[in-house]
Amino acid sequence: MAYHSKPHAILLAGGTTPYRNDTDRELPFRQESNFFYLTGCNVPESYFLALYEPTSPALAQNPVLSPTLETTVYIFEPTVQDLLWSPAPPTLQEAHDMYAVDEVEHLPKLVAAISQLPRGTIIHLLPETDQFPNIAASRVDGLQAALQSVPTKTSEYLLPALHKTRLIKDPYEIAMIREANDISSRAHEVIMRVLGLAVAGRIKKQSSHAPRLPGEWLIEKEAEAEAIFVASCRREGAAHQAYLPIVAGSTRASTLHYCCNDRAFAWGPVNRCDTVNNGNLSHAHSHSDETEGTELLPQVLLIDAGCEWDCYSSDITRTMPVGNGGKFTEEARKVYELVLKMQSEAFKIVAPGTHWDDVHLLCHRALVDGFLDMGIFKDPDGTIGIPNGRTGVIKAAVKSRETLSNEILLTGLSAAFFPHGLGHSMGLDVHDVPSASRPAGSGKYFADGDDRVSGLPGGHKDFYRHLRLRLELQAGMVVTIEPGIYFHPALLKSYNIHTSLYINTDVLARYEGMGGVRIEDDVLITNTSCENLTKVQSGVEWVEKVCAGEELA
């Protein structure tokens, strides 16, 4: 019998409730994404079994004997003790009405169902890794023996098939991602507005020892910003964050996945040697009398955070000014405007059929051109169109601006400031379906592991080192567009930035202490172009007005 004409079954285990080490205290439960995709079931320790039975060619014309697909979810039946300590799972009828399956049964019937699979059935499983629930460790009596009785089991095909299917979102999924974006967008704006209220003097100094009410909260620490973001999402019904929030002030904004969120903002005046304190410049606490007459130092606050809605993710980053009356410094504003330009250039070409490598490369080109305008990048062979400092004579251009831009692009130096990928697929997981969004050999300019010396038009191989998305865009995909510019000391050192002939170190020094800027939106690829699902604004004038308390409507 041909392989494709045999019966096939899918067996998936749902997630289990995690517990704190060596205790009986539950940790938050979140369903395994592939299980939820196929079932919609959020009950812990559930199982899914799907059986597909093909029809032989000789009987294919008989509508009664057409191929069949039967899907069943198995959930646990609670004991009295279960009900005493934990909320009850749905009844079988309630589950049947809620979940996208044919039948719902209690767990003991799973063993009988596997034992009664048609002869020759091939069972498809997820890989046995730490990423997925372990069926081998199942507590369902008799399940392992039943599986052993099925001779053919494989994990080769199921996960790639699920990833490929999940890459394109249907209307329901898009609606869930849109709702997650709406909630997270409001949470980002809430943080900006709380910062603005303090700048505008609308939050008064504490006059008693009573705890502050939510309307009196200040944001003077990363943890306080995180708390307000999570609270804003939670009060709108979002039970989970899609990932650990990144709330990074000052120089910590250069660490891409900084999620400690445990430092206070920098207060002044700051002494020369205060920077030795591991980058934590807060030497006075704003709630005490010690801070009378002190002000927050001008700095950026980068917040990369997004909630889930019905297990579907959002992923939004905003960078905002702190101190300086809620305004960016001159240097921070220039970097912010350049990152915004990088993103706007990407939006112009994002559409079905566009290869993501091209979008990513376009952002590197925008960065190089922007750094030339800012004076961070320079021509090592001469200064184009700038008066000679000693003679006052305009020096002749050694090369055209385009030639110089391409020359710098080929060095890969822009990767020292923009080291990560421009974005990634997003859905049930924030870094969604990796095998489908970056299939092997899918790069347009440099295949995985290709160490060739770079040549135009691809730029430099370092640009593509950390890309999580490398394929032509398709309608129905949801991706993030998240350019950034960072001044991370270790990364700059690894590229020998301070000895590069293309770097004006005097100009660079004015920017190195600011940390970094990232702006990230979630985008739906439509039939002709794209739609930005993220609602919180990012224009520099609007951000400054809100953070300065000038836009309090």
C-alpha atoms as one frame of an Amber mdcrd trajectory, in Angstrom:
protein
   0.000   0.000   0.000   1.379   3.430  -0.913   2.395   5.645   2.013  -0.114
   8.378   1.109  -3.001   5.893   1.019  -2.519   4.669   4.583  -4.499   6.019
   7.552  -2.761   8.873   9.346  -3.261  10.130  12.896  -2.055  13.217  14.743
  -1.476  12.957  18.480  -0.715  16.097  20.455  -0.363  16.707  24.172  -1.470
  20.011  25.598   0.590  21.929  28.113   0.694  21.061  31.794   0.267  23.412
  34.726   3.742  24.442  35.931   4.568  24.583  39.629   7.137  26.520  41.555
  10.125  24.379  42.424   9.523  22.014  45.340   6.092  23.466  46.137   2.467
  22.905  45.210   1.948  26.525  44.114   0.794  26.851  40.529   2.514  29.152
  38.066   0.567  30.774  35.214  -0.569  28.261  32.610  -0.411  29.016  28.908
  -1.449  26.407  26.331   1.088  24.962  23.878   0.655  26.902  20.644   0.271
  24.035  18.160  -2.258  22.310  20.406  -4.274  25.508  20.729  -4.087  26.118
  16.960  -5.712  22.768  16.193  -8.237  22.727  19.030  -8.857  26.102  20.660
  -8.679  24.197  23.962  -7.097  25.934  26.940  -7.519  23.112  29.474  -4.213
  21.848  30.960  -3.138  18.228  30.438  -5.464  17.671  27.500  -4.815  15.570
  24.387  -5.812  15.845  20.752  -6.240  12.914  18.375  -7.083  13.318  14.704
  -7.612  10.347  12.395  -7.594  10.653   8.621  -8.734   7.635   6.618  -8.280
   7.819   2.833 -10.412   6.015   0.280  -8.937   3.570  -2.206  -9.051   4.710
  -5.865 -11.527   1.921  -6.695 -14.060   3.333  -4.219 -13.329   7.040  -4.658
 -16.517   7.660  -6.665 -18.725   6.459  -3.832 -19.640   9.526  -1.754 -20.421
   7.323   1.234 -16.843   6.071   1.218 -15.072   9.427   0.760 -12.026  10.207
   2.937 -12.877  10.902   6.547 -11.313  13.109   9.232 -12.296  12.667  12.868
 -10.967  14.973  15.587 -11.283  14.481  19.336 -10.064  16.395  22.382  -9.580
  14.493  25.631  -9.797  16.448  28.895  -9.452  15.322  32.496 -12.435  14.592
  34.680 -11.950  16.484  37.954 -12.096  14.849  41.348 -13.574  16.481  44.438
 -10.055  17.449  45.507  -9.409  19.043  42.112 -12.552  21.116  42.462 -11.624
  22.113  46.019  -8.306  23.667  44.986  -8.745  24.708  41.352 -11.440  26.022
  38.991 -13.438  23.296  37.282 -12.688  22.454  33.655 -15.596  22.645  31.214
 -18.045  19.771  31.062 -17.939  17.553  27.984 -20.902  19.389  26.479 -19.460
  22.812  27.254 -16.132  21.796  25.715 -17.853  20.393  22.645 -19.623  23.698
  22.129 -16.407  25.708  22.579 -13.711  23.790  20.742 -13.179  23.280  17.035
 -13.321  19.464  17.164 -15.836  16.705  16.402 -15.883  15.080  19.839 -14.761
  15.709  23.408 -14.110  12.830  25.801 -12.482  12.261  29.159  -8.865  11.111
  29.245  -9.338   7.376  29.923 -10.956   6.955  26.501  -7.774   8.145  24.764
  -6.025   4.817  25.368  -8.903   2.854  23.839  -9.001   5.199  20.840  -5.296
   4.659  20.109  -5.602   0.904  20.580  -8.472   0.831  18.061  -6.742   2.823
  15.316  -7.016   1.106  11.904  -4.263  -1.301  11.023  -1.299   0.425   9.383
  -2.053   3.866  10.850   0.925   6.221  10.943   0.936   8.457  14.039   2.441
  11.929  13.637   3.954  13.519  16.735   5.838  16.693  17.592   9.608  16.308
  18.133  10.707  15.038  21.533  12.387  18.234  22.736  12.023  20.539  25.728
   9.972  22.898  23.553   6.908  20.651  23.507   4.905  18.648  26.070   6.410
  15.217  26.592   3.953  12.476  25.665   6.430   9.904  26.969   6.003  11.398
  30.453   2.220  11.218  30.291   0.332  10.322  33.467  -2.511   8.757  31.488
  -2.590   5.091  32.523  -1.859   2.766  29.636  -1.002   5.462  27.098   2.591
   4.365  26.608   1.609   0.740  26.086  -1.043   1.798  23.565   1.495   3.866
  21.634   3.969   0.995  21.607   1.356  -1.136  19.892   1.357   1.257  16.903
   4.424   0.288  14.869   4.814   3.449  12.776   5.326   6.799  14.504   7.133
   9.827  13.092   7.944  13.393  14.110   9.405  14.329  10.712   6.396  15.968
   9.098   3.968  17.386  11.656   5.841  20.427  12.969   6.935  21.729   9.527
   3.372  21.306   8.271   1.932  23.169  11.259   4.480  25.977  10.917   3.769
  26.367   7.214   0.024  26.501   7.887   0.334  28.890  10.819   2.478  31.311
   8.767  -0.630  32.597   6.954  -3.297  33.962   9.284  -7.038  33.565   8.727
  -9.551  36.354   9.517 -10.176  35.097  13.067  -6.459  35.077  13.860  -6.019
  38.568  12.435  -8.887  39.788  14.617  -7.203  38.342  17.726  -3.838  39.930
  16.841  -5.598  43.220  16.155  -7.238  43.140  19.611  -3.898  42.349  21.287
  -2.384  45.321  19.450  -5.185  47.648  20.482  -4.759  46.758  24.166  -0.957
  46.979  24.057  -1.053  50.252  22.117  -3.175  51.802  24.849  -0.796  50.471
  27.515   2.200  52.097  25.806   0.314  55.389  25.603  -0.672  55.135  29.279
   3.013  55.049  30.239   3.773  58.121  28.132   0.832  59.978  29.632   1.839
  59.143  33.208   5.317  60.502  32.440   3.679  63.601  31.012   1.433  64.124
  34.028   4.487  64.265  36.283   6.310  66.719  33.999   3.225  68.932  33.894
   2.974  68.898  37.695  -0.341  67.087  37.693   0.994  64.424  40.096   1.856
  66.148  43.361   4.560  65.272  45.864   3.422  62.791  48.502   2.135  64.677
  51.547   1.369  61.717  53.803   2.524  58.204  54.494  -0.553  56.692  52.890
   0.170  54.559  49.820  -0.225  56.222  46.465  -3.376  55.409  44.544  -3.066
  54.423  40.862  -3.861  57.962  39.731  -0.945  59.221  41.824   1.665  56.785
  40.586   4.933  58.156  39.291   7.317  56.430  36.876  10.851  56.868  38.149
  12.031  53.281  37.804  11.918  50.690  35.054   9.860  48.410  37.305   7.228
  51.110  37.783   6.822  51.479  34.009   6.533  47.702  33.636   3.927  47.526
  36.398   1.749  50.166  34.734   2.022  48.465  31.338   1.042  45.040  32.676
  -1.742  46.510  34.824  -3.174  48.374  31.839  -3.279  45.175  29.796  -4.617
  43.067  32.638  -7.484  45.412  33.429  -8.573  45.115  29.780  -8.749  41.326
  30.076  -5.378  40.285  28.670  -4.237  37.470  30.962  -0.726  37.027  29.559
   2.133  39.053  28.218   3.410  37.647  24.925   6.963  37.737  26.335   8.850
  39.232  29.258   8.560  43.023  28.933  11.763  44.897  28.112  11.886  48.196
  29.999  15.335  49.737  29.579  16.368  53.209  30.639  19.437  55.162  29.607
  22.408  53.088  28.367  20.554  49.860  29.135  18.445  50.524  26.030  21.388
  49.186  24.005  20.836  45.653  25.375  18.408  44.037  22.959  16.607  41.663
  25.353  17.166  43.554  28.588  14.377  42.273  30.839  15.779  42.879  34.333
  13.711  46.069  34.570  15.174  46.720  38.003  17.017  50.045  37.759  15.950
  53.534  38.692  16.234  56.381  36.237  19.307  58.594  36.349  19.039  61.621
  38.615  21.291  64.650  38.722  23.517  66.285  39.514  25.766  63.321  38.750
  29.385  63.202  39.800  32.225  62.131  37.548  32.642  58.737  39.175  28.993
  57.786  39.482  29.168  55.821  36.225  31.287  53.136  37.882  28.167  51.889
  39.652  27.422  49.359  36.903  25.741  52.014  34.819  23.123  52.703  37.512
  23.276  56.462  37.948  20.434  56.789  40.423  22.106  57.941  43.613  19.009
  59.461  45.252  15.423  58.323  45.514  12.846  60.775  44.259  10.305  60.026
  46.998  12.636  61.315  49.718  13.626  64.837  50.707  17.137  64.128  49.373
  15.939  64.807  45.839  14.665  68.331  46.476  16.123  70.454  43.699  17.326
  67.522  41.627  16.000  66.589  38.220  15.908  63.499  36.081  18.840  63.468
  33.712  17.901  63.530  30.024  17.693  59.926  28.880  15.623  57.563  26.777
  13.258  54.867  28.022  12.844  51.931  25.636   9.797  49.741  26.254   9.360
  46.576  24.179   6.185  44.908  25.431   2.967  43.385  24.178   0.131  41.301
  25.557  -1.646  38.230  24.226  -5.319  38.022  23.393  -6.741  34.493  23.285
  -3.144  33.229  22.926  -2.353  35.543  19.974   0.570  37.933  20.384   1.374
  41.572  19.975   4.907  42.966  19.954   5.343  46.742  20.173   8.357  48.904
  20.993   8.328  52.596  21.775  11.251  54.757  22.849  10.381  57.885  24.775
  12.213  60.776  26.440  12.623  60.970  30.201  13.912  64.115  31.869  14.632
  67.273  29.873  11.012  68.343  30.341   9.785  65.328  28.401  11.797  66.240
  25.289  14.507  64.320  23.494  18.015  65.726  23.613  19.361  66.911  20.272
  21.347  63.712  19.807  18.519  61.388  20.902  16.083  63.199  18.621  18.369
  62.757  15.594  18.746  59.041  16.275  14.995  58.672  16.875  14.149  60.454
  13.628  16.590  58.247  11.720  15.058  55.051  13.147  11.627  56.404  12.220
  12.896  57.034   8.680  14.277  53.496   8.483  10.848  52.173   9.411   8.979
  54.449   6.990  11.271  53.360   4.146  10.497  49.737   4.981   6.748  50.407
   4.936   7.047  51.731   1.377   8.137  48.385  -0.082   6.500  45.822   2.218
   4.021  43.914   0.036   3.391  40.405  -1.275   6.327  39.211  -3.400   8.903
  41.450  -1.716  11.789  39.475  -0.238  12.417  40.334   3.401  16.172  40.520
   2.747  15.481  43.538   0.519  13.473  45.290   3.235  16.199  44.632   5.789
  18.927  45.844   3.421  16.976  49.025   2.689  17.063  49.888   6.401  20.833
  49.454   6.501  21.105  51.807   3.519  18.950  54.361   5.332  21.149  54.066
   8.426  24.343  54.609   6.431  22.909  57.672   4.701  21.624  59.014   8.009
  24.963  58.553   9.750  26.673  60.387   6.871  24.262  63.292   7.374  24.875
  63.250  11.128  28.653  63.124  10.644  29.175  59.785  12.424  30.257  58.134
   9.161  32.802  59.948   7.000  34.868  59.552   3.856  38.318  58.259   4.879
  39.858  59.642   1.668  38.640  63.191   2.058  35.792  65.404   3.149  33.164
  65.827   0.468  32.120  69.413  -0.101  33.337  70.650   3.307  35.769  73.579
   3.722  39.348  72.551   4.453  40.082  73.541   8.030  43.540  74.998   7.345
  43.189  76.688   3.971  39.485  77.538   3.865  39.350  76.031   0.391  36.529
  73.671  -0.542  38.090  70.275  -1.059  37.052  68.534  -4.250  34.793  65.547
  -3.807  36.834  62.381  -3.844  33.813  60.260  -4.631  30.078  60.654  -5.055
  27.731  60.324  -2.087  26.257  57.128  -3.574  29.710  55.636  -4.057  30.693
  56.443  -0.473  27.402  55.062   0.857  27.927  51.776  -1.016  31.525  51.624
   0.169  30.492  51.914   3.808  27.668  49.437   3.270  30.185  46.856   2.073
  32.254  47.208   5.256  29.346  45.914   7.356  29.928  48.697   9.905  26.232
  49.517  10.089  25.693  46.092  11.709  27.577  47.430  14.748  24.708  49.874
  15.269  21.798  47.812  13.851  22.762  44.225  14.713  19.409  42.425  14.743
  16.897  41.472  12.089  14.313  43.993  10.969  11.456  41.798  12.179   9.897
  38.376  12.443   6.695  36.482  11.876   4.169  36.838  14.687   1.058  34.921
  15.691   0.457  32.407  18.476   4.115  32.915  19.387   5.835  36.249  19.317
   8.703  34.761  17.283   6.319  32.630  15.326   6.873  29.469  13.224  10.677
  29.652  12.838  11.010  26.749  10.413   8.521  28.363   8.008   9.662  31.971
   8.356  13.341  31.148   7.854  13.521  27.948   5.819  16.994  26.618   5.059
  18.673  28.305   2.116  15.945  30.920   1.758  18.190  33.972   1.936  18.216
  36.098  -1.199  21.765  37.382  -0.860  23.637  35.097   1.540  22.539  31.559
   2.276  22.882  30.326   5.853  26.536  29.691   6.634  27.797  31.506   3.518
  31.093  33.224   4.363  31.786  34.721   0.952  33.208  38.211   0.788  30.169
  40.413   0.359  29.321  42.231  -2.823  26.542  44.530  -3.873  23.603  44.470
  -4.006  23.424  42.344  -0.842  25.644  44.501   1.327  27.487  42.476   3.971
  26.869  39.012   5.356  26.727  40.375   8.915  23.448  42.096   8.050  21.723
  38.715   7.806  23.278  36.924  10.777  20.321  37.309  13.141  17.356  37.454
  10.763  14.330  35.473  11.922  12.487  36.091   8.654  14.038  35.252   5.257
  11.529  34.690   2.494   9.194  36.449   0.087   6.255  38.034   1.868   2.788
  36.578   1.303  -0.665  38.013   1.880  -1.975  36.948   5.284   1.400  37.006
   7.041   1.764  39.160  10.156   5.273  40.482  10.738   6.986  43.052  12.915
   8.926  45.991  11.497  11.365  47.031  14.200  14.487  48.922  13.122  16.813
  50.142  15.814  20.055  51.986  16.394  22.173  51.150  19.431  25.454  52.255
  20.940  26.488  49.090  22.764  30.108  49.342  23.977  30.942  45.641  23.562
  29.496  45.477  20.055  31.204  48.678  18.932  34.477  47.311  20.242  34.021
  44.025  18.392  33.759  45.970  15.111  36.793  48.156  15.990  34.553  51.168
  15.519  36.819  53.601  17.318  39.750  52.876  15.006  37.755  52.673  11.773
  38.691  55.203   9.092  34.997  55.601   8.327  34.089  56.832  11.829  34.332
  60.370  13.143  35.010  59.482  16.761  34.467  63.041  18.006  30.931  63.046
  16.635  30.270  59.458  17.740  31.232  60.358  21.312  28.225  62.670  21.568
  25.856  59.727  20.962  27.500  56.827  22.779  25.964  57.523  26.182  22.342
  57.468  25.035  21.866  53.695  24.824  19.613  53.083  21.845  16.315  53.576
  20.053  13.930  50.974  18.651  10.500  51.516  17.094   8.386  48.430  16.418
   4.968  47.946  14.853   2.995  44.819  13.918   2.030  44.656  10.260  -0.437
  42.577   8.244   0.589  41.786   4.680  -2.465  42.529   2.545  -3.162  41.543
  -1.070  -1.444  44.674  -2.384   0.671  46.224   0.381   0.427  46.169   4.187
  -1.643  47.403   7.116  -0.143  48.643  10.371  -2.055  46.960  13.205  -0.298
  49.002  15.916  -2.268  52.074  16.926  -0.022  53.956  19.349   1.646  56.804
  17.491   5.416  57.138  17.110   5.917  60.551  15.472   8.523  62.499  17.377
   6.346  65.588  17.883   3.440  63.566  19.280   5.691  61.519  21.577   7.310
  64.653  22.978   3.973  66.402  23.505   2.584  63.462  25.451   5.747  62.870
  27.514   5.965  66.604  28.276   2.363  66.730  29.463   1.378  69.106  26.673
  -1.187  66.659  25.241  -3.377  65.723  28.176  -6.773  65.497  26.462
